[in-house]
């Protein structure tokens, strides 16, 4: 439990650090001046101004945005914890192939790797290293994938994941219905807005936002999902009728698969709650039986009651019985 709480703490700290790195208060702009390279060299994109001194010297004013070191240190500590956790889990896992195929483990590796690459390449000054560093800074967004690690600690997130996987067919059906509706209503709004076009406008697009059908796709998606940003809207009566029909069709389309998805969520949630209420299984201590030739086994056999059908299985008891029969003059039977 302590390890789980520590992992949850570092996940939240890492996500918070990732968000704070984009804030202006934690970014510093560093201006530098350096001599201009020869003409056959490419100039970096962070050049802001070129100064010519005299007839021979050219100075480039460059800028670089750096994150506050405190956030880098915090991210480094979090990455060290995630690395240690990842190594321990892969060492303790009996099936390495199954571990590699797990989606959460792939996310862990992808979120950890860019930090080490960035640290390793930060000391290099070659152009290739700078290009790789620029690419790594762009793909920093993969760190936000660590939020999926919370599914290991929260039952509700696991239930949501199972629900989404079980409702794949319903989501596919919803996407198909939306795609058909978007195509139909984008085409209808394009031609409906041109009904009242003036004769002086040969294209019929000066008085409307819908210059073409692809632009109408955005409006149809926003309208069918009942968002309605208001950046695009019909201005003619025919366009308003099409807009009303589009909104009604969107409500009906989205409402159809919702009950199935809700039922799947309720089913998985009930199963998860029932599983949590089950008592934890405890290992029962089963004493190992003593060997047949041990004194303890012979002693237990002597003390246990016997009937006429039981045979002496202890070798020591068999020998004593044979000696008594020999002294009394009895002839041993075939079974003995």
C-alpha positions as CSV (number, residue, x, y, z in Angstrom):
1,X,0.0,0.0,0.0
2,X,2.8,2.4,0.8
3,X,4.4,1.8,-2.6
4,X,1.0,2.4,-4.3
5,X,0.5,5.7,-2.4
6,X,4.1,6.8,-3.4
7,X,3.5,5.9,-7.0
8,X,0.2,7.8,-7.0
9,X,2.0,10.8,-5.5
10,X,4.7,10.9,-8.1
11,X,2.2,10.5,-10.9
12,X,0.3,13.6,-9.7
13,X,3.5,15.6,-9.2
14,X,4.7,14.7,-12.7
15,X,1.5,15.7,-14.3
16,X,1.4,19.0,-12.3
17,X,5.0,19.7,-13.4
18,X,4.2,19.1,-17.0
19,X,1.4,21.6,-16.9
20,X,3.4,24.2,-15.0
21,X,6.2,24.1,-17.6
22,X,3.9,25.8,-20.1
23,X,3.2,28.7,-17.8
24,X,5.0,32.0,-18.6
25,X,6.1,32.3,-14.9
26,X,8.3,29.2,-15.2
27,X,9.9,30.0,-18.6
28,X,12.9,32.2,-19.1
29,X,13.9,33.8,-22.4
30,X,17.7,33.8,-22.8
31,X,19.1,36.2,-25.5
32,X,22.5,35.4,-26.9
33,X,24.8,37.0,-29.4
34,X,27.1,34.8,-31.5
35,X,29.1,35.3,-34.8
36,X,27.2,34.4,-37.9
37,X,28.2,31.1,-39.6
38,X,29.5,30.9,-43.1
39,X,27.1,31.3,-46.0
40,X,26.9,27.6,-46.6
41,X,25.6,26.9,-43.1
42,X,21.9,26.9,-42.2
43,X,20.9,29.5,-39.7
44,X,18.8,28.2,-36.7
45,X,15.2,29.2,-36.5
46,X,15.6,31.0,-33.2
47,X,17.5,33.9,-34.9
48,X,15.6,37.1,-34.2
49,X,17.9,39.8,-35.6
50,X,21.1,40.2,-37.6
51,X,23.5,43.0,-36.9
52,X,26.3,44.0,-39.3
53,X,29.3,45.6,-37.7
54,X,31.6,47.3,-40.1
55,X,32.1,45.5,-43.4
56,X,33.2,42.1,-42.1
57,X,31.6,41.0,-38.8
58,X,28.0,39.8,-38.6
59,X,26.5,39.2,-35.2
60,X,23.3,37.1,-34.8
61,X,21.0,37.8,-31.9
62,X,19.4,34.5,-30.9
63,X,16.9,33.6,-28.2
64,X,16.2,30.4,-26.3
65,X,13.4,29.5,-24.0
66,X,14.4,27.5,-20.9
67,X,12.3,26.0,-18.1
68,X,13.0,26.9,-14.5
69,X,15.6,24.4,-13.1
70,X,13.4,23.5,-10.1
71,X,10.8,22.0,-12.4
72,X,13.5,20.0,-14.2
73,X,14.8,18.7,-10.9
74,X,11.3,17.6,-9.8
75,X,10.7,15.9,-13.1
76,X,14.1,14.1,-12.8
77,X,13.1,12.8,-9.4
78,X,9.8,11.6,-10.7
79,X,11.4,9.9,-13.7
80,X,13.9,8.1,-11.3
81,X,11.0,6.7,-9.3
82,X,9.2,5.6,-12.4
83,X,12.4,4.0,-13.8
84,X,12.9,2.1,-10.5
85,X,9.3,1.0,-10.4
86,X,9.5,-0.1,-14.1
87,X,12.7,-2.2,-13.5
88,X,11.3,-3.8,-10.4
89,X,8.1,-4.8,-12.1
90,X,9.9,-6.2,-15.2
91,X,12.3,-8.2,-13.0
92,X,9.6,-9.6,-10.8
93,X,7.3,-10.5,-13.6
94,X,7.5,-14.2,-14.5
95,X,6.3,-13.8,-18.0
96,X,8.4,-11.1,-19.7
97,X,6.6,-11.4,-23.0
98,X,3.3,-10.7,-21.4
99,X,4.8,-7.7,-19.6
100,X,6.1,-6.2,-22.8
101,X,2.7,-6.6,-24.5
102,X,0.9,-4.8,-21.7
103,X,-0.4,-1.4,-22.9
104,X,0.3,0.4,-19.5
105,X,3.9,-0.9,-19.5
106,X,4.4,0.4,-23.0
107,X,3.1,3.8,-21.9
108,X,5.5,3.8,-19.0
109,X,8.4,3.2,-21.2
110,X,7.4,5.8,-23.8
111,X,6.9,8.4,-21.1
112,X,10.3,7.7,-19.5
113,X,12.5,7.4,-22.6
114,X,12.4,11.1,-23.8
115,X,13.8,12.4,-20.5
116,X,16.9,10.3,-20.7
117,X,17.4,11.1,-24.4
118,X,17.1,14.8,-23.7
119,X,19.6,14.7,-20.8
120,X,22.0,12.6,-22.9
121,X,21.9,14.9,-25.9
122,X,21.8,18.2,-24.1
123,X,25.6,18.4,-23.8
124,X,26.2,17.9,-27.6
125,X,26.5,20.8,-29.9
126,X,26.2,19.2,-33.3
127,X,23.3,20.1,-35.6
128,X,21.9,16.6,-35.5
129,X,21.8,16.7,-31.7
130,X,20.0,20.0,-31.8
131,X,17.5,18.6,-34.2
132,X,16.8,15.6,-32.0
133,X,16.5,17.8,-29.0
134,X,14.0,20.0,-30.8
135,X,12.0,16.9,-31.7
136,X,12.1,15.6,-28.1
137,X,10.8,18.9,-26.9
138,X,7.9,18.6,-29.3
139,X,7.0,15.1,-28.1
140,X,7.0,16.0,-24.5
141,X,3.3,15.6,-24.6
142,X,3.7,11.9,-24.2
143,X,4.4,12.6,-20.5
144,X,0.7,13.3,-20.1
145,X,0.1,9.6,-20.9
146,X,1.2,8.8,-17.3
147,X,-2.3,9.7,-16.2
148,X,-3.3,6.3,-17.5
149,X,-1.2,4.8,-14.8
150,X,-3.9,5.9,-12.4
151,X,-6.0,2.9,-13.6
152,X,-3.8,0.7,-11.4
153,X,-5.0,2.5,-8.3
154,X,-8.6,3.5,-9.0
155,X,-11.3,0.9,-9.6
156,X,-13.5,3.4,-11.4
157,X,-11.0,4.0,-14.1
158,X,-10.6,0.3,-14.7
159,X,-14.4,0.0,-14.9
160,X,-14.4,2.8,-17.5
161,X,-11.7,1.1,-19.6
162,X,-13.7,-2.2,-19.6
163,X,-16.8,-0.3,-20.5
164,X,-15.2,1.4,-23.5
165,X,-13.8,-1.9,-24.8
166,X,-17.1,-3.6,-24.4
167,X,-18.9,-0.8,-26.2
168,X,-16.7,-0.7,-29.2
169,X,-19.5,-1.7,-31.6
170,X,-21.8,1.0,-30.2
171,X,-19.1,3.7,-30.6
172,X,-18.4,2.5,-34.1
173,X,-22.2,2.7,-34.9
174,X,-22.3,6.2,-33.4
175,X,-19.4,7.4,-35.5
176,X,-21.0,6.0,-38.7
177,X,-24.3,7.8,-37.9
178,X,-22.5,11.1,-37.2
179,X,-20.4,10.8,-40.4
180,X,-23.5,10.3,-42.5
181,X,-25.3,13.1,-40.8
182,X,-22.4,15.5,-41.1
183,X,-22.1,14.8,-44.8
184,X,-25.8,15.2,-45.5
185,X,-26.4,18.4,-43.5
186,X,-23.2,20.1,-44.6
187,X,-24.3,19.6,-48.2
188,X,-27.8,20.8,-47.4
189,X,-26.7,23.9,-45.6
190,X,-24.3,24.8,-48.5
191,X,-27.1,24.8,-51.0
192,X,-29.8,26.2,-48.7
193,X,-27.7,29.3,-48.0
194,X,-27.5,30.0,-51.7
195,X,-31.3,30.2,-52.3
196,X,-31.4,33.9,-51.4
197,X,-28.1,34.9,-53.1
198,X,-28.1,38.2,-55.1
199,X,-27.5,38.2,-58.8
200,X,-24.5,40.4,-58.3
201,X,-22.8,37.6,-56.4
202,X,-22.0,34.8,-59.0
203,X,-20.7,32.4,-56.4
204,X,-23.5,33.2,-53.9
205,X,-21.1,33.1,-50.9
206,X,-20.6,36.7,-50.0
207,X,-23.6,36.8,-47.5
208,X,-22.9,33.4,-45.8
209,X,-20.3,31.7,-43.7
210,X,-20.6,28.5,-45.7
211,X,-18.2,29.1,-48.6
212,X,-17.9,25.4,-49.4
213,X,-19.1,22.0,-48.2
214,X,-15.9,21.1,-46.3
215,X,-16.3,24.2,-44.1
216,X,-19.9,23.0,-43.5
217,X,-18.5,19.8,-41.9
218,X,-17.3,21.7,-38.9
219,X,-20.7,23.4,-38.5
220,X,-22.5,20.1,-38.8
221,X,-20.3,18.4,-36.2
222,X,-20.8,21.2,-33.7
223,X,-24.5,21.3,-34.3
224,X,-25.2,17.6,-34.1
225,X,-23.2,17.3,-30.9
226,X,-25.3,20.2,-29.5
227,X,-22.3,22.3,-28.7
228,X,-23.1,25.3,-30.9
229,X,-20.0,27.5,-30.8
230,X,-21.7,30.3,-32.8
231,X,-18.7,31.0,-35.1
232,X,-20.8,29.8,-38.1
233,X,-24.5,30.1,-38.4
234,X,-27.1,30.2,-41.2
235,X,-28.4,33.6,-42.3
236,X,-31.3,32.6,-44.6
237,X,-34.6,31.1,-43.6
238,X,-33.9,27.9,-45.6
239,X,-30.5,27.6,-43.8
240,X,-32.2,28.0,-40.4
241,X,-34.6,25.1,-41.3
242,X,-31.7,22.9,-42.1
243,X,-29.9,23.9,-38.9
244,X,-33.0,23.0,-36.8
245,X,-33.2,19.6,-38.5
246,X,-29.5,19.1,-38.0
247,X,-29.8,19.7,-34.2
248,X,-32.8,17.4,-33.9
249,X,-31.0,14.6,-35.8
250,X,-27.9,15.0,-33.6
251,X,-29.9,14.6,-30.4
252,X,-31.5,11.4,-31.7
253,X,-28.3,10.0,-33.1
254,X,-26.3,10.5,-29.9
255,X,-29.1,9.2,-27.7
256,X,-29.5,5.8,-29.4
257,X,-26.3,4.0,-28.2
258,X,-26.2,5.7,-24.8
259,X,-28.4,3.2,-22.9
260,X,-26.2,0.3,-24.1
261,X,-23.1,2.0,-22.9
262,X,-24.7,2.9,-19.6
263,X,-25.8,-0.8,-19.1
264,X,-22.2,-2.0,-19.8
265,X,-20.9,0.5,-17.2
266,X,-23.4,-0.6,-14.6
267,X,-22.6,-4.3,-15.2
268,X,-18.8,-3.8,-14.8
269,X,-19.2,-1.5,-11.9
270,X,-21.4,-4.0,-10.0
271,X,-18.9,-6.8,-10.7
272,X,-16.0,-4.6,-9.4
273,X,-17.9,-3.7,-6.2
274,X,-18.8,-7.4,-5.6
275,X,-15.2,-8.4,-6.1
276,X,-14.1,-5.9,-3.6
277,X,-16.5,-7.2,-1.0
278,X,-15.3,-10.8,-1.3
279,X,-13.2,-12.0,1.6
280,X,-9.5,-12.2,0.8
281,X,-8.3,-15.8,0.4
282,X,-5.8,-16.9,3.1
283,X,-3.4,-19.7,2.6
284,X,-4.2,-22.7,4.8
285,X,-1.3,-24.4,6.5
286,X,-1.5,-28.1,5.7
287,X,1.0,-30.1,7.7
288,X,3.1,-32.5,5.7
289,X,2.7,-36.1,6.5
290,X,5.6,-37.8,8.2
291,X,7.6,-40.4,6.1
292,X,6.7,-44.0,6.4
293,X,9.9,-45.0,8.0
294,X,10.1,-42.2,10.6
295,X,9.7,-42.9,14.3
296,X,6.9,-40.4,14.5
297,X,4.8,-42.3,12.0
298,X,5.4,-45.6,13.7
299,X,4.4,-44.1,17.1
300,X,1.2,-42.8,15.6
301,X,0.4,-46.1,14.1
302,X,1.0,-47.9,17.4
303,X,-1.3,-45.6,19.3
304,X,-4.1,-45.7,16.6
305,X,-6.9,-48.3,17.1
306,X,-6.8,-51.2,14.6
307,X,-9.3,-53.8,13.6
308,X,-8.8,-57.2,12.1
309,X,-8.8,-56.0,8.5
310,X,-6.0,-53.5,9.0
311,X,-2.5,-54.5,8.3
312,X,0.7,-53.3,9.9
313,X,2.2,-50.8,7.5
314,X,5.0,-49.8,9.8
315,X,8.0,-52.0,9.2
316,X,8.9,-52.0,12.9
317,X,5.4,-53.3,13.9
318,X,5.6,-56.0,11.2
319,X,8.8,-57.4,12.6
320,X,7.5,-57.4,16.2
321,X,4.3,-59.3,15.1
322,X,6.3,-61.9,13.3
323,X,8.5,-62.5,16.4
324,X,5.5,-63.0,18.6
325,X,3.9,-65.5,16.2
326,X,7.2,-67.4,16.1
327,X,7.4,-67.7,19.8
328,X,3.8,-68.9,20.1
329,X,4.2,-71.5,17.3
330,X,1.7,-69.9,14.9
331,X,2.2,-70.3,11.2
332,X,2.1,-67.0,9.3
333,X,-0.5,-66.7,6.6
334,X,0.1,-65.9,3.0
335,X,-1.1,-62.3,3.5
336,X,1.4,-61.8,6.2
